[in-house]
Amino acid sequence: MALELTDSNFKAEVLDSNQLSVVDFWAEWCGPCRAIGPVIEELSKDYAGKVKIGKVNVDHNPQVSTNYGITSIPAILFIKNGEVVDKIVGAQPKANFVKKIEALK
């Protein structure tokens, strides 16, 4: 299951990690966010132990969302060694996420 990332655990779980992290910024009211929710969950199973897959609810965690300038959701950031190395905005097929993860991990 995807990690629930919050303003309080984001630094420890993502920024201080030496693994690639895939972070989905989403909200319950966002249709495209709900559409890719199952894809994010599948990725968390597929890459368990190899890549951190997490979700940030933008309504409940305004600090992290603001820090990364999230203005459109879903926004999926690929973060490695504390730095954003890639980004996808909008709903995409699973294959697009897999391609980016494989290239970055």
N, C-alpha and C positions, 0 to 999 in steps of 0.2 A: 504494500500500500504506500502511496506517496506520502512523504513527510508533511506534516502541517507546520509550515514556517510562519513565524510571527516576528513582530518588531523585537521581542526580547530574545528569541533563539537564533535569529538569522545570522548574526556574526559567528557564533559557535558552530552552527551546522553547515554554513555555506562559506563564509569568508575565511574561516580558519581551517577549512578542510583542504587536503591536498588532492582530493578526487574532483573530477568534473562534476558540477552541479547543474541540473536543468531545473529552472524555477519558473513555474506557471503562475503569473499574476492574473487573478480571476475574481469574479463576483457572482453571487447566486442569481442575480437578475439578468445576467448576460447570456443570451442564447448561444452564441458561438463558443463561449466558455464551457457551457454545459455540453455542447457537442464534442469538444475535445477532451472532456473529463475522462471518459473511458480509455482514450488513447494514452493519456498521462498515466493512468493506473496500470495499463498494460506495459508501458515502458518501465515503470517502477518494478514490476515483476521480472521483465526480461533482463534488466540490468542490475538486479539486486546484488549488492556487495561490490559492484564495479563503478557505478555512477549513482550519485545522489539525485533523486527525483523528488521535488517538493512543490508545494502549492502555497501561495500567499493570497489570502482573501483581502483585496484592496480596501474593502469597507471596514474591516476590523484591524488592519495594520497600515495606517496611513504613513507612518514614518519611513518604512522600507520602500513603499511605493513612491513616495516623494523623493527619496534619496536617488532612485533610479529613473526619475522623470517619466514614470508610467502615466501616459495620457490616453492610450487606447488599450483595450483588453479584448481578447486574451493577448498577453504579451509574454513570450517565453524567452527568458534570458539563459544563456549558456555561460556559466561562471567557472573560471579555473584559476587557482592561486589568487583568489580575491579580486580578479579582474573579469569584466564582461568581455568574452571573446567572440560572441555571436548572439544573434537575436532573431526571433520570428514573431511577427505581429499578425494576429488573425488566425482563424482556424485553418489547419493544414492536414493533409493525410499523414498517417503514421510513417510512411516511407520517408517523408521529408525530415522528420525528427531523427529517424534511425540514421540517415545519411549524415546529418550534422554531428550526431553523437559519435559515430564511427570515425569521422574525420578529426574530432577534437579530443577524444579520450586517450 
